[in-house]
Amino acid sequence: MTDLICIVCPKGCHLKVDEENGYKVTGNGCPRGAVYGEKELVNPTRVITSTVRVEAETARRVPVKTNGDIPKGKIYDIMDELTKVTAKAPVNVGDVIIKDVLGLGVDIVATKKVTA
């Protein structure tokens, strides 16, 4: 039995996941908590939010995020990739900064507009 705190919503339900019983989840306040509890033990993933350098007169960095979940074990590898990138203004929300980062099928996208 593993105890987790759900991070799907601000409620923070205290979950118990029974690995020996098909990853049965209890303590969840909604169905999303059950999905999170099982996924966290079988294949934990995260969305990364960060910033990358940008060549612009109006900003030094632009906020970015992954456009999907990435394996938790790849977080530091992706952060290393972000340090190697410099975007060029103009940058719009949703612009792909790194396509298919580390071959994971997930892009790094801008989350703020930066003008030249």
Protein Blocks (a to p, Z undefined) as FASTA:
>chain_A
ZZdddfkbmnopacdddfknoppaehiabfklmmmmmmmmmmgcdddddddddddfkbcb
dcdddfbdcdfklmmmmmmmmmmpccdddddehiafbghihhlopacddfbdcdZZ
